[in-house]
Structure formats: structure tokens, C-alpha cells
Amino acid sequence: MISNMSTPLIGLVDTAVVGQIPDAAYIGAAAIGALIFTFVFWGFGFLRMGTTGLTAQAHGGGDVAGAAAVLGRSLLVALVAGTALIVLQWPIRESAFAAIHASARVEGLARGYFDIRIWAAPATLANYALLGWFIGLGRTDIGLILQLVLNLTNMALDMLFVLGFGWDVRGVALGTFLAEVCAAAIGIAIAVRHIRGMGAVWSVQRLLMPAQLKRTFAVNGDIMIRTLALITAFLWFAAQGARQGDVVLAANSILLQFIAVAAFFLDGFAFATESLVGRAIGAAHRAGLTLAVKMTTTWAAAVAVLVSLVLLSGGPWLIDRLTVDLAARAAASAYLPWAAAAPLLGVWAFQLDGIFIGATQTADMRNAMLVSLGIFLVAWWVLRPFGNHGLWAAFYVHYVARTATLLHYYPRLVRNVPATAG
């Protein structure tokens, strides 16, 4: 949880830093730029999620060499995919801004952000693979160290470049780029040392085993489609907010930061679920699976209630800290109840994601998310007359759809695990 909490703090610090500029356009530009990279990079979120599930199952089954090979394959994919994103940056950038109808001022600032941060692609994707691998091994302490290196470095550089040097959103992008490279270098060094300590080695033959490559690509392909569908919903949410003007865009961006902090906090339980469920399935132990699900979900639900209460009570104070623009403050306060209640609905979807990732039942995840995206778009269409409140209501419908569709597949997942330890 502590490790995961540090990730959305990047967004909060970015927002708080540019929010000291008395112009809502800067907050909107930072939010749009970050959202584009969330969409682009988390299309490769399988490098975190797929790596966790495959590693946990290999670890649970006692296959040390297999666990090491999972990381090797993931890092190779990260390098190739990251390089491809840099090469294809022009069509990616133009397609993204064509889809988001922000004001000319916001778009101009966001383009400067994009042109810098895209160069972090290989390091960013490598960090996903590294975090997923250490979570799969149950070494969340190392994951915490890497996330702290990444996020504390990013925070310090943001404040230096923006508040110190006056580089607005370009300083935010440069700080993120340097932090990602630093964290990836340290993470790879730690991973190599850890693999040696496990008594394993990377071999080309093991990394390129046809059966394992086929399984890796199948799992990762499903997760990629699922993640793109999820991020499409968030991108659509941001785009519709942008159509309502810079003030609404800024307000929604601030509140989405609150939801991101809550989601990443609660995802700490989901990550634990991934590791525990993966180990139970690797050991062919249904009782262990059931216990892991009950334990983590009970705690996650209790913490979700607490998080919602904190957001509701402390939200106005946080909004005032994140921006000095009075119009953005007023709008964010008006829509705060929507953001504050989001953890109560989202926690169930987060937990189910963790269960299915640990079980590597990724085809079911893919299908469920595609259906959920369709339901979200229909809900948005129906609720359009209610403006931004209708947009937030559709966002809630999306949470409910995610939960319901995964629950449909859950009984079959449990049945597929032997009732006694293998």
C-alpha cells in the first residue's frame, strides 16, 4: 500500500506545482499531458500485471528459473515497445490531440509536455516490468524502494524545474523523464543481483522457449486490450470535461487526482491479492485462493470507507492547496461528493482485477472490460443532458459494470483450481 500510494503522488505534486500559477490552463495542460501518457503507457500495463501473475505462479510452483525468465522476457518487450513509441511519437501525438478537444492554450502547453516525456518510454515500461516482478515474488519491500526513488526524485525535480526555473509544464515533463530513467537503472541492478541470489541465470534458450513465449503473448495481449478499454473510458471522461471549458477540465482533473490516490491506495490490497492468488494457483490450492480473496477484500472494503470519509471531509482543504484559481476551486468543490464516494464503488472492481490477474484469467478480464466500456458510453449518452454531473454519474456506472461483469466469471475461476493442495 505504501509503495502504491507513492505513484499517484506524482500527479498530485504535478498538479500542486503548476497550480501555483494563477491560470487554470496550466492545470488542464498538465492533466491532459499526463492522461495521454497514462493511455499510451498503460496500454503496456501488461508488463506490470502479466509479469506479476506469471511470476507468482512460477514462484508458487517452485520454478525459480521460470520466475527469472519471466522478468527477462518482460524487459525485452519493454525495450522494444519503448523504442517503438519514440519512433512513432508524431502519429501518437497528433492522434491524441485530435481526440481531445481542449482549448488552443491548453493544447499548446500540453504538446510541450508530450515532446519531452515521450523519451522516457523505454524506462517507464521497464519500471512496470520490474515492479510487477517484485510483487509477484512477494518482495514488495523492494517495490517500495523503487517507487520511492521514482516518485521522490520526480517531486524534487518538479519543484526545482517549475518553481525554481519557471519551466511550467515542460519542467514537469523533464522531471518525470529523469526520474523514470533513474528508477529503471537502479531497479535493473537490484533485479540482477536478486536473480543471482536465487541461484538462477538468464539464458537465451529459456527466455525464448516457444511454449512460454506463446503463453506470455496470450496473457499480455489480453491485458493490453483490457487496459486500453479502461483508459479509453478515462480519456473519454477527460475529453468530455474539456468540451465544457478550462474551468471544468481543471476541476475534474483535480478530483481525478483524488480518485487516483484512493485507487492506488486500495490497489495495494489488489496487488497483494495478485501475489497470493498466483501462489495459490501455482501450488494448486483452492483453499489458499479462497482465504486470500476473503482476507484482502475484507480489509480493502473497510479501508475504502475510511478513504471516502477522508476525501469528503478533507477535500475542500486539499482543493485549496492544489490550485490558487478561484473558479477552479469553486467548480472542484461543487463536484467533490462524486469523487469522495468513488472508492466505495471502485474497491470491488479493484479486488476482482487482482484476483483475475493473479489467476492469469486474462481473456475474461478482456471481455469484461470491453462490455463495461460499452455500458459506460451508453450511460454517458443517456446522461448528457445533466452536464458534468451526468458525466460523473456515467463514471459510476462504469465501476458497477466492471464489478458485475467480472463477478459473472468468478465462480468458474474458483472451480478450475483443485480443491486440495497438489
ZAMARGU-4260 file (C-alpha; in steps of 0.2 Angstrom, whole numbers, plus 5000, padded with zeros to 4 digits):
<rodrens>
0) 5000/5000/5000 | 5014/5012/5004 | 5023/5008/4988 | 5007/5010/4978 | 5002/5026/4986
5) 5018/5035/4980 | 5013/5033/4962 | 4998/5045/4962 | 5008/5057/4972 | 5017/5061/4956
10) 5001/5068/4949 | 4996/5077/4965 | 5013/5086/4966 | 5012/5090/4947 | 4995/5097/4950
15) 5000/5107/4965 | 5016/5114/4957 | 5008/5120/4941 | 4993/5125/4952 | 5003/5139/4959
20) 5002/5148/4943 | 4985/5158/4943 | 4979/5151/4927 | 4968/5135/4925 | 4975/5132/4908
25) 4991/5125/4916 | 4982/5113/4927 | 4972/5107/4912 | 4988/5105/4901 | 4997/5095/4914
30) 4982/5084/4916 | 4979/5081/4898 | 4998/5078/4895 | 4998/5065/4909 | 4982/5057/4903
35) 4989/5054/4886 | 5004/5045/4893 | 4993/5036/4905 | 4984/5030/4889 | 5000/5026/4880
40) 5010/5018/4893 | 4996/5009/4902 | 4992/5001/4885 | 5008/4991/4890 | 5002/4989/4908
45) 5003/4970/4905 | 5021/4972/4909 | 5016/4975/4927 | 5001/4965/4928 | 5005/4950/4917
50) 5023/4949/4925 | 5015/4948/4942 | 5003/4934/4938 | 5016/4924/4929 | 5030/4926/4942
55) 5018/4922/4956 | 5013/4906/4948 | 5031/4901/4944 | 5036/4906/4962 | 5022/4896/4970
60) 5026/4881/4960 | 5044/4882/4965 | 5051/4886/4947 | 5065/4898/4951 | 5072/4898/4934
65) 5055/4901/4927 | 5052/4916/4938 | 5068/4924/4932 | 5064/4921/4914 | 5048/4930/4916
70) 5057/4946/4920 | 5069/4944/4906 | 5055/4942/4893 | 5046/4957/4901 | 5062/4968/4900
75) 5065/4963/4882 | 5047/4968/4877 | 5049/4984/4887 | 5064/4989/4877 | 5057/4985/4860
80) 5040/4993/4864 | 5048/5009/4872 | 5059/5011/4857 | 5044/5009/4845 | 5034/5023/4855
85) 5048/5035/4852 | 5049/5031/4834 | 5030/5033/4832 | 5029/5049/4843 | 5022/5060/4829
90) 5007/5050/4824 | 5004/5046/4843 | 5004/5064/4847 | 4993/5070/4833 | 4980/5057/4836
95) 4979/5060/4854 | 4976/5079/4852 | 4964/5076/4838 | 4954/5065/4851 | 4954/5078/4865
100) 4946/5095/4861 | 4955/5106/4873 | 4957/5125/4871 | 4971/5131/4860 | 4981/5137/4875
105) 4979/5121/4885 | 4984/5110/4869 | 4999/5121/4866 | 5006/5119/4883 | 5001/5100/4883
110) 5011/5097/4867 | 5027/5104/4875 | 5024/5092/4889 | 5022/5077/4877 | 5038/5081/4867
115) 5049/5079/4882 | 5041/5065/4891 | 5039/5053/4877 | 5058/5050/4878 | 5055/5041/4894
120) 5046/5027/4886 | 5058/5013/4887 | 5062/5017/4906 | 5044/5019/4910 | 5040/5002/4903
125) 5055/4994/4911 | 5049/5000/4928 | 5032/4992/4925 | 5040/4975/4922 | 5052/4977/4937
130) 5038/4982/4949 | 5027/4968/4943 | 5041/4955/4945 | 5045/4960/4963 | 5026/4960/4968
135) 5025/4943/4960 | 5039/4937/4971 | 5031/4945/4986 | 5046/4957/4988 | 5035/4972/4990
140) 5049/4980/5001 | 5060/4981/4985 | 5045/4988/4975 | 5043/5001/4989 | 5061/5006/4987
145) 5060/5008/4968 | 5044/5018/4969 | 5051/5030/4982 | 5066/5033/4971 | 5055/5036/4956
150) 5042/5047/4965 | 5053/5057/4977 | 5065/5061/4963 | 5051/5066/4952 | 5044/5078/4965
155) 5061/5086/4969 | 5064/5089/4951 | 5047/5096/4948 | 5048/5109/4961 | 5066/5113/4955
160) 5061/5115/4937 | 5044/5123/4939 | 5045/5134/4954 | 5064/5137/4953 | 5067/5138/4935
165) 5050/5143/4929 | 5048/5130/4916 | 5029/5127/4918 | 5023/5110/4912 | 5039/5107/4902
170) 5048/5106/4919 | 5035/5093/4925 | 5039/5083/4910 | 5058/5084/4911 | 5057/5079/4930
175) 5047/5064/4926 | 5058/5059/4912 | 5074/5059/4923 | 5065/5051/4937 | 5060/5036/4926
180) 5077/5033/4920 | 5085/5034/4937 | 5072/5021/4944 | 5074/5009/4930 | 5093/5009/4931
185) 5093/5006/4950 | 5079/4993/4948 | 5088/4983/4935 | 5104/4982/4945 | 5094/4976/4960
190) 5085/4963/4950 | 5101/4956/4943 | 5108/4954/4960 | 5092/4946/4966 | 5092/4933/4952
195) 5110/4928/4956 | 5105/4926/4974 | 5091/4915/4969 | 5103/4904/4960 | 5096/4907/4943
200) 5103/4914/4927 | 5096/4922/4911 | 5098/4911/4896 | 5093/4914/4878 | 5086/4897/4877
205) 5075/4899/4892 | 5069/4916/4888 | 5064/4911/4870 | 5055/4894/4874 | 5041/4893/4862
210) 5028/4887/4874 | 5032/4901/4887 | 5033/4914/4874 | 5015/4909/4867 | 5008/4910/4885
215) 5016/4926/4888 | 5010/4934/4872 | 4992/4927/4875 | 4992/4934/4893 | 4999/4951/4888
220) 4988/4953/4873 | 4973/4951/4883 | 4978/4963/4897 | 4983/4976/4884 | 4966/4976/4876
225) 4958/4976/4893 | 4969/4991/4898 | 4966/5001/4883 | 4947/4999/4885 | 4949/5005/4903
230) 4960/5020/4898 | 4948/5024/4884 | 4934/5027/4897 | 4946/5039/4907 | 4951/5048/4891
235) 4933/5050/4886 | 4929/5057/4903 | 4943/5070/4901 | 4938/5074/4884 | 4920/5077/4888
240) 4926/5088/4903 | 4937/5098/4891 | 4922/5102/4880 | 4914/5111/4895 | 4928/5123/4896
245) 4945/5125/4905 | 4937/5128/4922 | 4928/5111/4922 | 4943/5102/4915 | 4954/5109/4929
250) 4941/5104/4942 | 4939/5087/4935 | 4957/5085/4934 | 4960/5089/4952 | 4946/5077/4958
255) 4953/5063/4947 | 4969/5065/4956 | 4960/5062/4972 | 4952/5046/4964 | 4969/5041/4958
260) 4977/5042/4976 | 4962/5032/4983 | 4963/5019/4969 | 4982/5017/4971 | 4980/5016/4989
265) 4967/5002/4988 | 4976/4994/4974 | 4989/4989/4987 | 4976/4976/4993 | 4973/4971/4975
270) 4992/4969/4972 | 4993/4958/4987 | 4978/4948/4980 | 4988/4946/4964 | 5003/4938/4973
275) 4993/4927/4985 | 4981/4921/4972 | 4995/4917/4960 | 5005/4907/4973 | 4989/4898/4977
280) 4986/4893/4959 | 5004/4889/4956 | 5003/4877/4971 | 4985/4870/4965 | 4977/4875/4982
285) 4959/4881/4981 | 4958/4884/5000 | 4973/4896/4999 | 4964/4905/4985 | 4948/4907/4994
290) 4957/4913/5010 | 4967/4926/5000 | 4952/4933/4992 | 4942/4934/5008 | 4956/4942/5019
295) 4961/4955/5006 | 4944/4960/5001 | 4938/4962/5019 | 4952/4974/5023 | 4950/4983/5006
300) 4932/4987/5009 | 4935/4993/5027 | 4949/5005/5021 | 4938/5011/5006 | 4925/5018/5019
305) 4939/5027/5028 | 4946/5034/5012 | 4929/5041/5006 | 4927/5049/5023 | 4944/5057/5022
310) 4941/5064/5005 | 4924/5071/5009 | 4930/5079/5025 | 4947/5085/5019 | 4943/5088/5001
315) 4940/5107/5002 | 4956/5110/5011 | 4966/5099/4998 | 4957/5108/4983 | 4963/5125/4990
320) 4981/5118/4992 | 4981/5111/4974 | 4976/5127/4965 | 4975/5146/4968 | 4962/5149/4954
325) 4946/5153/4962 | 4935/5147/4948 | 4943/5130/4948 | 4942/5129/4967 | 4923/5133/4966
330) 4920/5120/4952 | 4930/5106/4961 | 4921/5109/4977 | 4904/5108/4968 | 4908/5091/4961
335) 4918/5084/4976 | 4905/5072/4983 | 4906/5062/4967 | 4925/5059/4969 | 4923/5056/4988
340) 4911/5042/4985 | 4921/5034/4971 | 4931/5022/4982 | 4915/5014/4989 | 4911/5008/4972
345) 4928/5006/4964 | 4935/4994/4978 | 4926/4979/4972 | 4932/4981/4954 | 4950/4983/4960
350) 4949/4967/4970 | 4942/4957/4956 | 4956/4964/4945 | 4968/4957/4957 | 4960/4940/4958
355) 4960/4938/4939 | 4977/4945/4936 | 4984/4933/4949 | 4975/4918/4941 | 4981/4925/4923
360) 4962/4923/4918 | 4965/4937/4906 | 4953/4933/4892 | 4939/4935/4905 | 4946/4952/4910
365) 4947/4957/4892 | 4929/4953/4888 | 4923/4960/4904 | 4931/4977/4901 | 4925/4978/4883
370) 4907/4976/4889 | 4910/4988/4903 | 4916/5001/4891 | 4901/4999/4880 | 4890/5001/4895
375) 4899/5017/4900 | 4897/5025/4883 | 4879/5021/4883 | 4877/5028/4901 | 4886/5044/4895
380) 4875/5046/4880 | 4859/5045/4891 | 4865/5056/4905 | 4872/5070/4893 | 4858/5082/4897
385) 4864/5083/4915 | 4881/5091/4910 | 4896/5087/4921 | 4885/5079/4935 | 4879/5067/4921
390) 4897/5063/4916 | 4902/5059/4934 | 4886/5048/4935 | 4892/5038/4920 | 4909/5036/4928
395) 4900/5027/4942 | 4890/5016/4930 | 4907/5011/4923 | 4913/5005/4941 | 4897/4995/4943
400) 4899/4987/4926 | 4917/4982/4929 | 4912/4973/4945 | 4896/4964/4938 | 4905/4958/4923
405) 4920/4950/4932 | 4908/4943/4946 | 4900/4933/4931 | 4916/4924/4928 | 4922/4922/4946
410) 4914/4905/4950 | 4922/4897/4935 | 4939/4903/4940 | 4937/4895/4958 | 4931/4879/4951
415) 4946/4877/4940 | 4958/4876/4955 | 4960/4859/4963 | 4950/4858/4980 | 4966/4851/4989
420) 4984/4856/4988 | 4994/4847/4974
</rodrens>
